[in-house]
Structures are given as structure tokens and as C-alpha cells.
Amino acid sequence: MTRKTTSSGFNQTACSRAVRGVLLPTCATALFASSLAGIVPAAQAQTELALEEVVVTARRREESLQDVPLAVTSLSSDFLQVQNISSIEDLGVHVPTFRVTTASAGTNTPLVAVRGQRPVEVLLTLDPAVPLYFADVVLTPTHGTNLAIYDLQNVQVLKGPQGTLFGRNSTGGAVLLTPQAPSDEFGGYAEVKVGNYNLLQLEGAVDVPAGENLRFRLAGRSVDRDGYQDNVADNALRCKQCYWDEDSWGLRLTMDFTPGDRFYNSTIISYDENDMVPRVNPLAAYNRTGQLPGLYELIHNGGLGALNPILPVFGLPTIPDQPLIDEALARQQARDDWQKIESDYAAREMLENTMIINTTEFEISDDISIKNIFGYRDLDFFFGRDTDGTALPIFGAITSKTSDITTDISGQDVKSEQLSNELQLIGSSFDDDLEWLVGVYWLEMDASQRFETYNLGPNPQWPDADLGYIASVVDPVLGFPLSQIWGLALNGLPAAEDFSTVNTAWSVFGEGNYHLNEQWTFTLGLRQTWDNREFTNRRKTYDGTQCVVTDKNDQPLPLDQCKRTVSEDYSKLTWRAVASYTPSAHQLVYGSVSTGYRAGGFNARGTNNLTLEPFDAETVLNYEVGYKGDWQLGDVAIRTNLALFWQEYDDIQKTQDQTVDGEFFTTIINAAEAEIKGGELELTVLPLDNLLLSLAYSYVDAGYKEWLLPTVVGANPDGSPIVDDYDNSGADFTYIPKNSVSGQVQYTLPLNPDIGDVSLTLSGYWNDKSTSNDEYPRWETFGWTESDLANALATAKVEMDPIWNVNLRWSNILGSNLSGSLWSMNLTDEDNALSGTSVPRQLGLITTSWGAPRTYGATLRYEF
């Protein structure tokens, strides 16, 4: 079997210089998709300057990006190097309509959004809107998907619902990570990168042919970097550049076996490990009237002085009226620096990720081939972090009775095992007029998670702990351990959650492209998917004396039978229909209608009939028109890709916070209807043989058409909730800016080729304001003080100043295989708010998660 080599560029397709017959290094372009009228097509005659073809696999076969009637952005390995992209999060400033934020403060749990489709959080029971695929195998769950960005052939971002050809149905799109394949010849590279924050990154790969039919590639990377944040708290955890560090490494072995022209087999074995202190989201605002449980509700209401009348009865001293959280917030605001935080928690993230992927292809005949993709993934992920953004033991930490810090590591422990298999039959018929693909798919993820919901309770690691203690960090203020009075304020014991889930999916699918003539092609794709979700909760109180889970009659289960299992089935037929028209070899106009769906499931925090109510699948119907064209303006080569889309988005899955009788809990609901409309433009211009310009623009208008927000306002005598609906129609989607722009200028100095290629690349990104909380219009009803409300509303809209990156690279130094570069990311050190925690009504807290600060360094690379 003759195999093609996929060479992909980003909005960075390599540009050829016909005069000298060489490729311009790092030609970054913006390859986008949509519609443009009135442009001049590429001249039929030979021109001196031309943009090179970009090959993608967006339709499960190799084809030119400009021939695919689908919005796709492809980023080549060279572009990833120049832009210093080493994580999924780094991609967010380079791809239109593509946003990467974080789940709470976690670094290894990215939330990926395309065209406004963004899940609220990362849960084992909640599918992503934009799945990540590595070597065509979906990465589920999302935890731990931030480490595979090295030695890649390309990264492809597919936009719009993927409801036909890819393993998991999705409403937003898909991200494809394609690793480098082994070469027929011995070779490879070694790279060292150093930078501020004591960065030391080592990366390399080697190709080893073992005979005519067997090839190996071994690649690896290690990263050691100090943290971006200083802990300035007055406790034993005070440190410099200690939070949000990185200590990771990975190895990947690829074996390609081709015993004949018709058979191909590839096996990938990879292992990634990370051990780090995660970032802290500093406190940005809080609501002192928030419905916090127990003691901290008293703190938010102005201190603990309310207990003074009763404390002498117990022989306890009176308490000064000290609003501790007020002071913590004031200190953070006075610093005005997210890199200086306060924390009482020795946070930790530890990740081990193992994958085995086998791809087998057999060419049955000249027209038909069969392909099988098997995937296995084993994940062990532990993370404990300070979610309240203060050095107070509010949430996210359990502290000992004898220390003002958390030195034991308490947090969430995720274990997951995934198996998947996809069998495809690929062929062509009717003299190649019909290209088709049919297949079957199966996936099973068996995962468990244990995490402690609050810190307001005894730690099981200290068996001598009294009922409900918290840290002596407040001793200087109170004069005695709070454990002595905890029972007066605590409304029930908090719980340690322990649950497991089994997510199973089956599907059959097919898609065909029929070429009516040389200009018209019609595509139809169908996929029938069946999903089963089984969820088991074993939640108990911290001291292990009570079961928190109820039975089907909503009665507490006995301790020795503390286990409740629920299951639900979902199914959906999704489809895609496309008509594409090619008036010339350099133009493509297309229109498409496609559907996607995200399976329903269960709230991972659910313990009773109300919170374990299954949520439905969400669906999207996407209309899209697009234009792709390569054309000439005099001697200037131009590539223009444009797409316009409109989406009807129904039954949107939303996590909602609730409080009943002082108890905080969450439900996952389906939030009626929304509409998303917008456009994307990618423009690449090659005005000179040594100058490349690219521009990418996106517009996304995402808002709820109908959304009655159910809010539990109390409970009836029989325990059933009293619900009041709030009309939240018209609200914007969170962390989805309407306008975003990215661009790049690359200039290669006109030097003697014997010196090498010296190029300067400057890239920038900007987006306008986005909403941090889609319920902020009703915040004024939450009982804030006037100053607290004003401070909170200032966080409701997130702004961003332009982010600039620069890279000065000298390739093939003096004709050698050595290359070097000087680079800086976020050159002007702008603050970039990515996400955060915003639960002002129930928890009172609003925190903000920030992107990386200015980094700079040097890279040296040797290829052999």
C-alpha cells in the first residue's frame, strides 16, 4: 500500500519560493472556512509565489484542506515550535472561535469550546462539547489531556458538530492530535529550551528503521519549571514561585509495520506523568450574605460576635468581631496582582496517563480497504487545590488542629480505564464518482472518583479528630480552637463523595461523497448512536458514621448498604448533508446542514431523587455556508477561507447551584433553547517571497432564547422542594467573546543561503469582553451590601488586552543542522482572565483564573 505523507501547516501553510526552489521556514497562515464573494481566483498561468497545499484528515482520509467543505484550522509542527505551544491551553489564542479555559483551578482539566459550545465544568458523567482525539482515539475523560503536545505532525481543529464520522458525537467540534510517524531513514532531533521561571525543557525523537518493513520512532519530553505564583500568606506555606509550577515528562514509542504493499500496521505506546502544584484562583469578590453552611455563614454576616452572648455559658471567651474574609479580599485587591496569592493549602496535582493505540489497514482491492483503530487508556489523576483563593479554611482544604496550613494532601482522586474500537470500510465506486466510508464503533469508560466536598468536617486521616474542626489559623483572632464551638454552627456533617460511572457507547455510521460532475459534489452522512450511563454513589460523612445517599423513596440508606446505582439509555440519529461547488481548481463554495448531540447522564454529586434525576441529551442543528479560495492580486498570492454559521442549540446541559435549609447542593438541568450565529475568516497573504502575513477573525453571538431557571427556594413539609422559576432568557454564554482576532507577520531576512534562514515572527491575539456568569443580571437580588455588589459586578465582564508573542529564529545555522531561537510569549505581560469560580448566591465566592504571565527564553535544536 502506498501511503501519503501528511504535511500540514497552520494558518501557517508552508509557502514555496519557486525562484530558489526551497520552502520558506515557518510560513504561518490562517486557513479558515466560510463565504466570500467577488474575489479573483488564482491565475491559471504559472506564478512565482504560491502557497503550499495543506493536507488534513477531517473526513477520515487524507485530502487538501482547500477541498474540504468544512471549517478546519490546521497547525503544523513547525508552527507549534515557533509559537512555543506545549499544551492545549496554548492553542486558545491561535484558532478563531476556539477557546480553552480551565476547570476551576486545574491545569490538567481543560475546557475546550468551539463556536460557543462550552460545558460548564469537567465531570466524569458529563461529555465534552469538543472531544480531543490522539491518533484518532478519543481521550475520555477530559482529565489529563494536557500533556500530549509534543512531537506532533499537526493539530487540526474541526468546527461545528461532528455527528457522523468521529467516534464520539459532539456539538461543538473536535481537536485532532496527530503524532509524527516513523521515517524510512535513521534520523531525529534533540532540543533544549531554557527560560525564565527556571524553565528547562528537553525534547527529542529518533527514527530507527529495522529492516525494509519495520520502523520505530521513540520520542520524549521533560519539563521542569518554577511556579508563576508566589504564596504571600503569613503561614508555613509562604514561598516564591511555588504555585503553578510544572514537573512533567513523557515517552512515546511508535512502531510501523508494512510487510506488503497492501498491509499497514501502527502501534503507539505512550506514557505521560506530571507532578505539580496547581494555580490558585485569587478571590475577586464575595457575598457576605451568601448561603454558606455553618460557621462561615456567621463570618460572612460580619464576624463571630453573634456567638458572644452564649459563649460564657460554655466557659469560652468572647470573640472579637473580625471579618476575616473582608480583610483577605482587601489585601488581594490592594496587591492587584494575581501572581501573588494567599493559600493555606499545600496543593498538588499528580497525573499518570498510559495509552496503547493500534491502527491496522488492509487494502482488499484497488477500490476497497478496511481499517481498524483500537484504543486503550489508563488514567490515574489526583488533584487537591485551594478553591477559595484565600489563606482561610473555607473550601478546598482540610487542616489539622495543630497547624494553620494543610500539610496532608486531601483532594480528588480520579481513576479511569477506557477501551474503544472502530472498524471502517473505505472505498470508491462508479469509476470513483462515489467515495464512501462505513463503520462501527464501540467505547467503554469505567471510572471512579473520590473527593471531599468541603473542608468543614473531621479529617479521616486523624482518627482522634473531634466532631468538625477547622484550622487554628483563626486562633490569633479567636483565642481558642474552633472545634470547641463547631457543633453550635454546623448544620449537619459534610460528606466525602465516592462514586463510579460506566459510560458505554455504540454506533454505526457512514458517509458518501458523490461527484455529479467536475464542479458539483454532494455529501450525505448518517450516524446512529446508542449511549448507556450507569452511575453508582457511595457517599458517606467524613467520619464514616452516616450514609448520605437515599433510596428510591428518598430515605437514608443504612451504613452497611450505602450504595445507590442509577442508569439511563440515550440514542440519537445524527446526520450531515453538504453541497459543494468548485467553479475552478482554486475555489470551493459549499453549503451544509449538520447535527450533533451530547449524551445525557447523571449529576456526579447527586445523592437523592432530586439531584440524581437524569439530565437529557443536548442537540444542535448547524447551518453553514463557506468559501475557500487561492487567488492572485498581481504577483501576490492570497488564500481566503470564510465560513458563516447559524446553530439551533436545544436542551443545553447546565450545572446549577442550589441551597435548601442551609444545605448547598448542585443539580444538572437542561436549559431550554439557545441560538448561536457567527462567522470566521482566515486570510493568508504572501506579498513577497520572504514575507508572510496572516489574519484570523471570528464573530460568535451566543445567547439563550428561552431559559426558565428553576431555583429551589425552600422545602415542603414532606421534603419536596419548592421551586421558583426565574426567566433568564437573553443571557449570554459564559467566557465566549463576540469578537476575537489573531494575526501573524513573518519576515525572513534576505541573506546568503549559506548563512541559513533568519526569520522574525510576531503574532498577536485579542478578544473583546465576555461574561463570567450567565446569571449576573439577577445578582442584585442576592442580598449583597452595596459595596460587595459593585465589586462583584466588576467581575461579571472579562476583558482582555492584546497578547503578543515574538520569535527570532535562525535555522540551518551556517549550513548546519543546528537551529536556534529567542522567544517571548505574552511579551507585554498582559493579564488574561480565562475562567474562574462564580457562585455568589450559595457560596458567596467569586474567584478568577488567569492565563500565564510573560515568559521568555531560548531554544536550541539539532536535527540529524
N, C-alpha and C positions, 0 to 999 in steps of 0.2 A: 504494500500500500504506500503510495506516495503521500507524504504528509507535508502540509504547508507550514512555514514558519510565520507565526503571528507577530507582526511588528506593529505596535500601537503607539500612538502619540497622544498627548492630551489635546487639549486646546493647545496643543503643542505638537502637532504633527511635524515630523522632521521635514525640512524644506530642502529640495535639491538644488544645487547650483550646476546647471548644465555646462557653464563655461569651464569650470575646473573639474567637474565630474565627481564631486565629493558632497557629503551631506553636511549641512550647516549644523553645528552641535547645538543640542538643546533647543530646537525650534519649538517654542511653546505657542500653541494656538488655542482658540476657543471654538470647539466643534459642537455646535448646539443644534436644536431642531425646532422648526416651525415654519411660518409662511412669510414670503417677501415677494412683492410684485415689481415689475418694471426694471429688473436688473439685466445687465448684459452678460450672456453666457460666455464661458471660456472660449477663446478663439480656437477654431479648428486647426489653424496652422501651428507649427512648432513655435513655442515661445521660449525665451531664455530662462525665465523664472517660473517655477511651478511648485505647488505644494504636494508633498508626497502622500500617497494613499495610506489610510489608516484602516487596519483590519480589526474587526470586532467579532464577538460570538454572541451578540444579543439575541439571536434567534437559533442558538444551539448549533450553528455551523459557521465556519469562517467566511466572512464576506466584507466588502468595503463598507465603511461607515456611511459613506455618501449614498449607498444603495439601500440602506435600511430605513424603511418607513416607520421610524420610531425615534423618539428623543433619547439620545445616548451621549454621554460625555466619556471619553477615554483618556486616561492619563498614563503616559508611557513610563518605563523605568527611568529614563533619563530625566523626565520632568519630576518624578518623585525625588531623585537625587538633588536636583538643582533647588527645589523648594524645601528640602530637608523634611519631607513628610515621613514620619515614622510611626504614626498612629492614626486611627480612624478620625479622631478629633481634628487632626491637622487638615483633613480634606475639606472641612466646612467652609473655608474661605477661598476655594478654588472652583467650585462647581455651582452653577446657577440653580436656584430653587432647592439646593441641598444644604441641610443644616444638621450639625452634630452638636448635641448638648449632652449633659451628664445626668445620670440618675442620682439625685441627692448630691452627696459629695464624692461619689465613687468615680474613680478613674477608669476602672475596668468594666464599667457597665454603661456603654454609650447609648444614647437615644438618638436614632437616626431618623430624619424627616426629609421627605421629598414632596414638593408641591403642597405643603401644608399638612401632610399626613404624618402625625407625630403622636405616639402613645404617651399617656400621662406619666407612666413610670415603667420600671423593669420588674416584672414578676414572672415566676415560673409558669404561672397559669394564664399569662397574657402574651399573645403573639406579637411580634414587632410589626410595625406598618411597612418597614423596609428591611427585609431579611438580608443578611450577609452570607455570601457563598465563597468558599475557598475550594478551588479546583472543582467547581460545580457541585459541591456538597454544602448544604445549608448548615450554618452554625447556630445551633439551638441548644440551650437558651442563649440570650444575648450576653450573659455574664462571660467575661474573659475573652471577648472578641477583639481586643485592642492590641494584640501582640503579634499579629501575623504579617505586619507591614515591613517585610524585608525580602530582598532577592525576588522581586516580583517582575513578571513580564509586563503587566499593566494592571490598572484598576479601571473597571467600567461601571458607570452609574447609569442605570436604566430608569427612566422616569415614566410615571403613570402605572396603573395597576398591572400586575403580572399574573394573569389568571389563566394562562394556557400552557406555556412551555416550561415554566420553572417549578421546582419541587414543592415549594410552599406557596399557596395563594397569598397575595399581598395587595394592599390597597394603594400603597404609595410608590413602590418601585422595587429595585433590587440593586445590591452592590456586589460586583463580581471581582474577586481577588484571584488573579491567575499567576501561579508561581513560574519561575523560569524552568524550562525543560533542559535536560542534559544535552550536551553538544556531542557531535561525532568526533571531535578532536579534544585532546588534552588542553586544558586551559582553565582560566578562572580569574579571580580578582581578590585583592586584600585591601581593606580600607580602615583607616583610623580617623576618628573625629574627636576633637577636643574643643572645649568651650567654657564659658562662664558657668557658675554654679558647679565647678569642678567636674564638668562633663567629660567622660571618657567612654567612647563608643567604638567597639571593634566589630567589623563585619567582613565576611568573606565567603567565597564559594570556589569549588574546584570541580571540574568535569573530568571524569576518568572513564574513557572507553575501555571495555573489557571484551575485545573481540569485535567482529563485524556486526553482531546483532544485539549487543548488550552495552548499555551506557549507564553511568552513575553520575549523580551530582550531589555533593554534600555542601550545604550552606548553613551558616550560623551567624548569630549576632549576640553581643552582650552590651548592656547599657548600665553605666554607673554614674549617677548624678545626685548632687545635693538637692535639698528641697527648695521650692520657691517661696516658702512661708516661714517666718520667724514666730515662735511662740513667746510672747512677751508677758505671759501671765506670771504673777508672783507666787510660783509654786515650783516643785522639783522638776517639772517638765519644761521649764523655761530653757529655750535653746535658739540657735540661729541656723537658718536654712535647713530645717529638720522636717517640716511637714511638706508633703507633696514632692517627695524625692522619687528616685527610681533605681531599682536594682534588679534587672531582668536579664534573662538570656534564653536563647532558643537554638535548636538544631533541627535541620530538615534533610532527610535523605530521600532522593528520588531515583528510582530505577526504571529505565525504559528498555523494553524487550521487544524486538521485531524479528522473529525467526523467518519471516517471509514477507513478500510484498503485500499480502492481504491481511496480515495479523499484526496488531499493535497492543502492547500491554504496558501500563504505567502504574507503579506503586509508590505512594508517598507516605513516609512515616515522619511525623513531626512531634516535637516536644517543646513546650514553652513554659517558663517559670518566671514569676515576678514576686518580689517581697518588698513592700514599700509602706511608707506612712502616707495615707491619703490626705488630700487637701481638706481644709476646714472652710466651710462657708460662713463668713463672719455675719454676725447679727446685724441686720439692716433696719428693722423696725419691730415693735411688738405691741400687742394689745393687752394692757393690764387687766381688762375685763374679760379676756378670753376664758373659755370654759375649761381651764386646766384642772386635772384631778388633784385633790388633796392639798398638800402643803403649799405648792407653788401657786395655787389659786389665791391663797392668802397673801403671798408675796406680791403677786400682780395687783392685788387690791390695796397696795400701799404699805406693805410690810407685815410683820408678825405681831404688831402691837395689839391686834384684836384678841390675842390669847392672854394678854396680861391679867384681866380680871380673874381668870381661872387657874393660872399657873401657881399662885401661892398655895392653893388648896392641895397641890401635889408636892409642896415643898420645893418648887422650882423658882428660880429668879425670873424677874420680868425681862422682856425682850425689847431692845431699842427698836424704834420704828426706822428700819433701814431698807429702802427699796433697792435691793442688790442688782436686779436686772436693769433698773434705770441707770445705775452707775456704770454697769458693763457696757450698755448701749452708748452712753455719753463718751466713754473712753474710746470706743471703736470709731465713733463719728469724729472725735477730735483728731484721731490719727489720720483719717481719710485715706487709709492705705490697706487694701485687702491682703497685702503680703505680711502684715503684722497682725497677728491674731492672738486670742486668748483661748486656752483649752486646758481642761483638767483630765484629758483622756489620752492615754498612750495608744493612739490609733494604729491600725495595722490592716494591710491587705496582703494576702498570700494566695497565690494562684498557681495551679499546675494544670496544664492543658495538653492532652495527648490525642493525636489524630492519626488514623490509618485510612488511606484512600486508595482504591484500586479502580482503574479505568481500563476496560478491555474493548477493543474494536476489532471486528472481523468483516471483511468485505466479501459478502456472499457472491456477488456478481458485479459487473461494471456499474450497475444501476442501483443496487441494494446493499446496505451494510447494516450490521447490528452492533449496538454499543451498550455496555453495562457499566454503571457507576455505583460502586459500593463505598459507603462511608461509615466510619466509626469514630466517635469522640468520647473521651472521658475527661470530666471536669471536676476539680476539687478546688473550691474557692471559699476562702474565709475573709470576711471583712468586718471590722469594727471601727466606727468613726464617731466623732463628736458632732451630732447633727444640730445642736442648738447654737453653735458658734460663740460660746462663752466658756469661761472657766468655772461656771456654776453647774452643779449636777442636776440639770433639768431633764434633758432627754439624751439618749445615746450613750450613757456611761453608767457603770456601776462602780461605786467607790468603796474602799474599805473603811471601817470605822476608825482606823488609826492613822489615816493618811488623807491629805487633801487632794489626791490625784488617784486616777485609776491606773494601777500598775499591772493588774491582771488583764488579760485580753478577752473581753466578752463582746460578742457580736453575732453576726450571721454566718452560718456555715452551710454552703451550698454544695451538694454532690449531685452529679448528673452523668448519665450514660445514654448515649444516642447511637442508634443504628438506623441506616437508611439504605435503600437500594432502588435504582432507577434503571429500567430496561427500555432502550429505544430501538426502533426500526426506522432507518433513514433511507430514502430512495427518491428516484425520479421516474416519471412515466411520460408516455406520449411524446417521445423524442425530446425529452427534457422540458416540455411545456409545463409540466406539473412537478413541482418539488414538494415532497411531503415528509412528515415525521409523525410517528405514532409511538405511544409508550405507556408503561405502567409505573407507578411509583408507590413506595411504602416507607414510612418513617415511624419510629417509636422512640420517645424520650422518657426515661424513667429517672425522676429527680426527687430530691428531698431537700428541705431547708429547715434549719432551726435558728431562731433568733429571739432575743429578749426584747419585748415591745418597749418597755420603759425602764428607767433606772430606779423607779420608786418602789423598791421592794428588796427583800433579802437576797443575797447572792448565794447560790447553792455551793459555791466553792469555799464558803466559810460556814461550816456546819454549826458554829456557835452563834451565828447571827441572830439577833432578836428580831421580832416582827417589824419589818420595814424600817431600815435605817438608811440614812444617806451620809454624805461625806462630812468630816469635821472641818471642811473648808469654811463652814459658817461659824465655827467655834469662836473665832475672834469677835464676831458680832453678837452671838447669842450667849456665849459663855458656858455652854454645855452641849453634849451630843443631841442631835435632833431625834435620835432613836427613842429618847425618853418620852417625847410627846407625839411621835408619829401616829400612834393609834387614834389620837384625837381628831386628826385631819384626814386620814386616809379613808376613802370610800371604797372599800373592797381591795383585795390584793391584785396587783398587776400580774400578768401571766408570761410564761415562757412559751413561745409558739414552736410547734414541732409538727411539720406536715410533709406529705409526699404527694406527688402527682405523676400520673402516667398519661402522656399525650400521644395519641396514635392517629396516623393519617394514611389513607389510601386514595389513589386517584388513577384514572385512565385519561389520556389526553391525546390530542392530535392537532396538527396544523398543516395546511397546504397552501402553496403559492402557485397560482395558475397564471401563466403568461399568455394573455389573449393574443398579443402581438408584440412587436418590439417596443411599443410605448406603454401599453396598459397591462398592469398586473393586479390580480385580486387575491386577497388572503383571507382565509377563514380558519379560526382555531377554536377548539372546544376542550373543556376540561371538566370532568365530574369528580368532585372531591367528597370524601366521607371522613369526618373527624369524630373521634371519641375522646372525651375528657373524664378522667377519673381522679377524684381528689379525696384525700384522707387527712383529717385533722386530729391531732392528739394533744391538744393544748391543755396545760396544767398551770397552776400558780407556781411561782418561783420556789416556794418551799415544798412543792410536791404533795400538798395535803388536800387539794381540791381539783376537780376536773372542771374546766371552763366550758367544754363542749356540751351541747344539749342534744337530746334525742329528737326524733321526728315530732314528738309532742311538745318540744321546747322545754323539756325538763332536764336538769343537770344529770349527766351520766355518772354512775358510781366510779370511784377512782380506779378500780381494777378493770373497768371496761371503758376507759376514757379513749374512745376512738369512734369517729363517725366518717363514713365513706359515702360520697355522692358521685353520681356520674350523669353524663348528658351526651347525646349524639347530635351532630350537625352535618348537614350536607348542602352542596350548592353546585349548580351548573354555571360555570363562567365561560365567557366567550370573547372573541376578538374578531372584528371584520375591518378590512383595510382595502382601499382602492388607491393605487399609486400610478402616477403618470410621469413618464420621462420624455419630455419634448426633445431632449438631446442627451448625448452621453455625459454631459456635465450638469444636468439639472434633474431634480426629483421633486414632484409635488404630490402630496398624499393627504388623505383624509381617513380617520379611523374612529371606530366606536369600540370600546373595550370595557370589560367588567372585572372586578376583583372582589374578594371577600376575605375577611379575617374571622376565624372561628371564634365562637363564644367560649364560655368556661365558667370558672368559679373564682370568687374573691379569696385570695390566699390567706387573708386574715379572718375569714368567716368562721363563726363558732355556733350560730343558731339559725333558725329558719329565715330570719330577716337577712342576715349577712351572707348566708350560704345560698341564697336564691341565685340560680344560674343567670348569667347575662347572655344576651343573644349575639349572634354573629353580626358584624357590621359589613355593609356593602358599599360599593362605589361604582358609578357609571360615568365613564370618561369619554368626552368628545374631543377630538384633536384634529387640527389641520396643520400641515407643515410644509416647509420648503427647504431643500438643500441644494446648494449650487456652488460650483467652482467657475469663476469668470475672470475676465481681464479688463482692466481700465488702463489702456495704453500698454505699457510693459509691466504694470503692477499686477501681481497675482493675488486674488481675493477669494476667500471661502466664506460663505454666508449660510448659516443654519438657523432657522427660525421655527418656533412652534407656538401655537395658540391653543389653550385647553380650557375646558369647562367641565366641572365634575359635580355630579349629584351624589351626596355623601349621606347615607342613612344609617340609623341605629348605632351611632358613634359610642364607643366604649369609654366611659369616664369613671374615674375613681372619685368618690365624693366622701367628704369627712362629715361625721355626724356626732352629736352628743345627746345622750338621754340620761337624766338624773345624774349628771356629773361624770358619766362614763363615756369615754371617747372611743369611737369605732369608725370603720370605713365600710362603704358599700361600693360595688361597681354596677353602674346603671348604663342603659342605652339612651343617649341624649338626642333623640328625635332626628332632625334633619339639618344639614348644612349645605352650603354651596361654596365651591372653590373655583375661581376663574383667574386666568393669568396668561402670561406669555414668557418666552425665553428666547434670547438672541445670543448667538455666538458668532463672532466676526474675527477672521484672521486675515491679516494683510502682510504681504511680502513686497514692500516698495523697492528694496534693494537686495542684492544677493547676500548682504551681511546685516540686514535689519529686519526684524520680525516684530509685528505688533499684533496684539490680541485683545479683544474686549468681550466680556460676557455680562449680560444684563438679564435680570429676571424680575417679574412682577407677579405677586401672589396675593390675591384678595380672598381671604378665607374667613367666613363668618357663619354663625348659626342662624338658620332661617326660623326654626321652631325649637325651643328648648324650655320646657317647664321643669324647673329644677326642684325635685322633691326634697324638702328639708324636714327632718324629724324634729318636732318642737316639744314633744312630751310622750307620755305613755298612758294608755287607758288602764283601768283597774285590772283588767285581765292580762296586762303586759304587752298588748298590741300597740304599735307605735301610732302616734298622732302626727300626721304628715300635712305640711302646708306647702303648696306649690308656689315657686317664685318664677316669674316669666323672665328668663334670661336670654330671650331671642335677640338677635342682633349683636351678641358678644363676639369679639374677635378671638381667633385661635391664639394660644399662648406660644410665645417665642417664635412666631412666624412673621418676619418683617415683610411689608408690602414690596419694598424696592431693595434690591441688592445689586451691586456692581463689582466686578473684578476685572483686572486687566494686567497686561504684562508687556514690557518693552525689552527686547533683547538685541543687543548690538555686539557684533563680532568685529574686533579691530582688524583693519586691512594690513596684516603683517605677512612677512615671508612665510610660506608653509613650513619651512624648515624650523621655524621658531615654535610652531604649534598654533593652536587656536586659543585666543584670549577673548572671552566674551563677558559682557556685563549684563546681568538680568535684574530688572526692577519690576516688582509686582505689587499690586495693591488690592485692597478689598474694603468695601463699605456697605453697610445696610442701615436703613432708617429705623425708627422706633418700632418696638414690638411690645406686646402685652405680656406681663409676667404672671397675671392671674385673671382668668376669664370671668371671675365673679366680682371684680373690684368695683363696678358701679353700685353694688349694694353694701359696700363696706361701711358706709355711714350709719347703717342700721345695727352695727355690731357693738355699739355702746362704748366706742373709744372716748378718751379725752380728746379735746380739740387738738392739742399738740401731737398726740400719738397718731391721730388720723391724718394730719397733714404730713407727718413723716412717712407714714405708710403709703399714702397716695404718690409720694415721690418715687417709690419703688415700683409702682404699677406699670410704668412705661420704661422700657430698657432702651437706652441709646448706645450708639457705637461711633467712635471716631475712626477714621480710616486706619487700616492696618497695612504697614509697608514691610516688604521683605526685599532683601538685596543679596545678590550672589555675584562675586567676581571669580571666574573660573579660567584656569589655564590648562587646557587639555593637550595631551601628547607633547609634554614639555621637551623642547629641543629634539623633537622626533622620537622621543622615547615612549614607553608605555605608561609613563607616570603622569598623573593629573593632580592638580591641587586647586583648592578654592578657599576664599574667605567669604563668610556669610553672616547675615544677621536676620533674625525673624522678629517681627513686631519692632521694627527699627526705632520708632519714636516712643516706644514703651507706653502704648495706649491701654486703658482699661477696657476690657471686653467682657461684658456680662453675658454668660452663657445660659444659665438657668438658676435654680435655687429651690428652697422650700418656702411655700407660702400658704400657711394655714392659720390665718389671724383669728378666725372665729372660735375654733375649738382649742388650739394650742397657743394662740397668741403670737406665734413666731413667724417672722419673715427673714429669711437669710438669702444671700446671693452667692452664686458660684461664678468664679471669674476664670477667664482664659489665661494662658501662660503670659508672663511678662516678656520684656526684651531679652532675647538670647543672641549670642554671637559666638563665633568660633572659626575653626579652620578644619579642612578635610584634606587628607592625602590618600590617593587611591592608585594602586598599581594593578595593571591588568597583564595577564600572561597567557 
